[in-house]
Amino acid sequence: MTSSVDPQHRAAGSRPRLLTRALLMRFVTVVGSSASFFLLLSVVPMYAQSVPGRGSDEAGLVTGALMLATVVGELMAPWLAARCGYRLMLGAGLLLLGAPALALTVSQSMVWIVAVCLVRGLGFAFAVVAGGALTVSLIPPERRGEGLALTGIVAGVPSLVALPLGAWLASHTGYGPVCAAAALLALVSIAAVPGLPDREATQGPPLGVFAGARSGALARPTAVFAVTALGAGIVVTFLPLAVASRHSGVVAAALFLQPAAATASRWFAGRHGDRHGAAGLMVPGLLASAAGILVVALTNVPVAVLVGVAVFGIGFGITQNATITLMYSRVPASGYGTVSALWNVAYDAGMGIGAVGFGAVAGLTGYPWAFALTAALMLTALVPAWWDRAAVGGPRGRAVKGEDRAPAGEEHRE
């Protein structure tokens, strides 16, 4: 089949064009969903814990509920998108992410807070899975790592600003204005959805989520990323609680540094991966992530906290880009929705399990030991990372067994 890439996207002797109108419209929805999600990520645990008598268990529960609903939604999303189309799924996701935020402060009942988290988690899942499949279809395969890194930056900048800003606004203006802002960000971005293509016409049978999870070529990067994501859920949920209140400025700075470092390292990893292969980046990214969490265990030393979250952010960003680039390169275009679902399940399940498990462990050991134990747990992901490097036989990896990569040009349509 001949390539369907518009000639204007390619210049003779040059790399294919990366930024297109459709990709820019997609970036609008990326900013809306990311900013809405991260603005409340640390705020909702603070809101739940603001009732006298509540502690780390309640804080972990609300983040766990958010991530549980997100994981369930991500497992459902490829099936729903195949029937409803990507645009409808993305628009519905933004609506479910934004509208419930307006209702959060109606009650401080844990049942109410958890219910709001469940609905928002479902909406976030629909937005990231449908949006992720759309994104990769709009990026030329020759520039996939760079394009995904750019998308990560577009998502990372709002998280970089929104994560510390949410905590700061909640303490200075109250919870109501923060919730209203989070709702508005998601709802306004729905206006960009009609400017996106609906669904990709792909050849070959679709790859189911559970079939993809049984494939080692996808399961190994998924496992590595899931273990790394444990640290992300722990940092955003418990760092404001683990660091003494007299160091509130350190917490705000740390919540800025972590996504900033991750955003910068994703760009490096994307460009490096396009030229040298992404598989070789998983082990360094994992080691940096674990080292950062170990340093954060010195919660009473402000400099250590800042250095630790920065190192963790660097490792996390490298692992993010390396794993998702590898996974997309190993399936045809008909499997993009499944890759998006698996990768996001790893992200959100890791964050949710990390938050719930850390809350329980910290109640027994205290925060410093809980951080140290988390770092040790993260190192167990070295096993699938090394297996993956050995299995693919080189730094660039290979397609999932029984499936070939989609032909060049058929992955980038408008």
N, C-alpha and C positions, 0 to 999 in steps of 0.2 A: 504494500500500500504506500502511496506517496505521502510525503510529509504534509501535514495540514498547517504548518507554521506559516503565518503571514509573512511575505517577503520583507515587509518593513521591519520585522523583528530581527532580521539578519542582514548584516552588511558583508560584502564579499571580503573574505580573508579575515574576518573579525569574529569574536565570540557573539553568540546570540544575545539579543536585547533582554535585559532582566526586568526592568521596570515597565509595566504596561498599565493601561487605564484600569483593567480588571484587577490587577494586583494592588494598585493603589486603593481601589474601592475595598478590597479585602483588608487592607491595612487599617481602614477606618473601623471596621468591625473588630479587628484585633485589639486596637486601642480601647474601644468601648468595653469589650468583655474583660480584658486584662485589668484595666483601671478599676472597673466595678468590683471585680473579684478581690483584688489585692487591697483595695481601700478598706474593706471590712475584715480581711483575713485575721489580723491581730486584734481588731476592735471587738469582734463578737466574743472571743474568749474573755476579754476584759469586761465586757458588758455582763456576761454570765457570772463572772466571779465577783462583780461589784456588790452582790447581795451578801450581807454578813453571814458567815458560817460556811460559805462555799470555798473550795480550794482547787488544787491542781486537777483533781478528777473531773470536775465540771468543765474546766477549761479544755481539757483533752477531749471530753465527750462531744462538745459542739464542733470542734475541728474534725473529729472522727466521723460525726454524722454528716457533715458537709462532704467529706471525701468518700464516705460509703455511698451516698446518693450519686456522687459523681461517677464512681466506678460502675454502679449498676446502670446508670444512663449511658456510659460509654460502651458497655457490652450490648445494649439495645440499639445504639445509634446506627451502626452500619446496616442493620436489617431495616430500620425505619427509613434511613436515607435512600435505600434502594427502591423504596415504594413511594416516598414523598418528595424526593429530590433534595439536593443540598441547600438550596435557598430557603425552602420552607423550614428545614431543620435548624438552620442557622438563625433565622428570624425568631422561631419559637424559643430557641435557646436563650437569645438575648432578652426576650420578654420575660421568661421564667427566672432569669438571673436578676433582672432589674426590679420588676414590680414587687416581689416579696420584701425587698429591702425597705420599702416604704412602711411596711407593717411591723418591722422588727421591734420597735420601741413601744408597741401597744402593751406589751406585758413582759415582765422579767421571769415569768414561769419557765422552768427548764423545758417543759413540754412544748411551749410556744416557740422558744428559741430554737430548739432542735427541729421543729416542724418547718420553720423558715429556712434553716440550713439545708434541710432535705430538698425543698423545692428549688432553692438556688443551686444546689449541687447538681440536680438533674438538668437545669438550664445550662449551667456551665459545661456539662458533658456534651449536650447537643451542639453547643456552639463550637467547642474545640474539635470534636470529631468531624462534623460536617465542614467546618472551616479549614481544618488541617488537610482533608482530602482535596478541597478546592485549591488550597495554596500550592500543594506540590504539583497539581495539574497545570498551574499557571507558570511554573518555573522550568526553563530549559534544562534537560537532564545533564548537560555539560557543566551547568552552573548550579547544580542542586545544593551542594554544600553551602556555597556562598548565599544562594537565595534563601535557604532555610535559616542561615545565620542572620541574614538581614531581617527576616520575619521575626526571629528571636529578639533582635534588637528593638524592633517596633513594639513587640510585646513586653520587652524587658524595661524599656524606659518608663512606661506607665507604672509598672510594678516597682521600679526603683523609687519613683516619686510617691506613689500611692501608699506603699507599705508603711514607711515612717510617717507620712502625712496623716494617715488615718488615725494612728495612735496619738499624734500631737493634737489633731483637731478634736478628738474625743475628750482629751483632758482639758482643752481650753474652751470649746464651744458646746460640749455635750454630745450625746450619741445621736440625737435626732438629725442635726444638720449633716453629719457624716453619712447617715443612712440615705438621706434624700439625695446627696451628691452621687452616691454609688448607684442609686436607682436611675438617676438622670443620665449618667454616662452610658449605661447599657441601653436604655430605651431610645436615646437620640441616635445611636449608631445603627439602629434598624433601618434608617433612611437610606443607608448605603447598600443594603441587601439587594434591591432590584437591579443594581448595576453589575451584579455578578452572574456568571453562567450558572445554569441550574444544575445539570449533572453531566458528567463526562460519558461520552459514548466509548466504551472500552471493549476490546476483544477478549475472548476467553472467559471461562467460568469464574464467578466471584470467589474469593478466598474467604471462608468463614472465620470468625474470630477464634473459635476453639480449634479449628484445623491449623490456623496460624500459630496458636499457642503451643501446639504439639510439634511444630517444626523447630528443630534446633537452631536453624539459621535466624529465626525470629525470637525464639525463647531465650537464647543466651543474652543478646543485648537487652531484652526486656528485663531479665533478672538483674543484670548489672545496674540498669538505671533505677529499678525499683528500690534496690538496697541503698543506692546513693540518695534517692529522694526521701528516705527516712530522715536524714539530717535536715532537709529543707522544712519538713513539717515540724520538726522539733524546734528549730531556730525561730520560726515566725510565731510559734505558739508559746514557747516557754522562755525565750530570752528576756522579754519584759518582766517575767516573774522571777527568773533566776538571778538577775543582777539587782543589787541593792537599789532601793528607790532613790537614794541620794545621787545615783549615777544615771538618772533618767536621760541625760543628754548623751551618754555613751550608748544607751539602747537605741535611741533615735539614729545616731550615727551608724551603728552596726546594722540596723535594718535598712539603711541606705547603701552601705558598703557591700553587703552580700549580693543583692541583685545587680549592683553596678559592676562588681567583679565578674559575676556570671555572664552579664551581657557582653562585656569586653572579650572574655575568653571564648564565648560562642563564635564571635566573629573570627578570631584567630583559628579556632578549630575548623570552621567551615572552609576558609580559604586553604588551610593546610590540607584538609581532607580531600578537596578537589584535586590537589596536585600530587599528594603522596598516599592517599588512602586514609580512611577514617578508623579502620580496625586497630591500628597501632596507638590510638589515642585513649582507648578505654582504660587501660591499666594506669597510665599516668594520671588521668582524671580521677579515677577511683582512689588512688593513693593520696592525692592532694585533698580530696574531700574528707577522707578519714583523718588525715593529719590536722585539718582545720577544726574539726569537731573536737579532737583531743585537746587542742590548745584552748578552745572555748571553755573547757572544764575548769579553767582558772577564773571562775566567775567573779572573784573579788579583785581581780587585776584588770583594770579598764583597758590597758594597752593590749593585754593578751586576748581579751574579748574581741577587740577591733581587728587584730592580726588574724585571729582564728576565723572569724566570719569572712574576712577577705580571702584567705587561703581556701576555705570551704567553697566560697563563691566561684573562684577560679576553677577548681576541680569539678564543681557541679556543672558549670557552663560547658566545659570541655566534654563531659560525659553526656550532657543533653544533646549536643550537636552530633557527636560521634555515633551515638546509638541510633538516633532517628535517621541520620543519613544512611547508615548501613542498612537499616530495615527497609527503607524505601528502595534502595538499590537492589534488593533481593526479591522483589515481587514485580509482577506486571502491573499496569495501570489499574486493572480491575481489583487489585489488592490494596490500593491506597487507603480506602476506608478502614480496612482491617488493621493496617499498620498504624494509622492514626489512633484507632481505638486501643490497640494493645499498648502503644507507647504512653498514651494518656492514662490508661488504667494503671500502668506501672508508676507513673508520676503521682497520681492521686491516692492509689492504694498505699504506696510508700509513705506519703505524707500523713495519711489518716492513721495507718498502723503505728507510724512513728510517734504521732501525737498521743494516741491512746496508751500505747505501751510505755512511753517515756513517763507519762503522768503517773502510771501505776508504780514504775520502778523508782521514780524520784521520791514518791511518798515513803518508800522504804529506805532508800540509800542517801537521799539528798541530791541536789542538782549536780554538783561536781562529779560524783561517782557515776551518775546516770549518763552524763556526757561521755565519760571515759568508756563506759560499757558500750555505748552506741558506736564509738569509733572502732572498737574491737569487732563488733558485729558487722560493720560495713566492710571490713577486710575480708570477710568470708566470700564476698562477690569476686575476689580475685580468681576463684576457681572457674566460674563460667567465663570470665574474661579471658583467661589463658586457654581454656578449651576452645573458645571461639577463634582465637588467633591460630591455633593448631588446626582446627577443622576447615577453615577457609583456605588454608595454604598460602596466605599472603596478605598484604595490608589492605587490599581492595575488596576482598570478600567475593561471594558468588551468589547466584540466584537460589531461591528456595528449590529444593529438589522437585523435579517434575514440572517446573515452571520457568519460563525464560523472562528476561527483562522485556518491558514493552519497547517496541521499536522507537528509535530516536525520532522525535518530532510528533509522535502521537501522544506524548505526555504533556504537551503544551498547546492547548487550544483555547480559543476565546469564543 
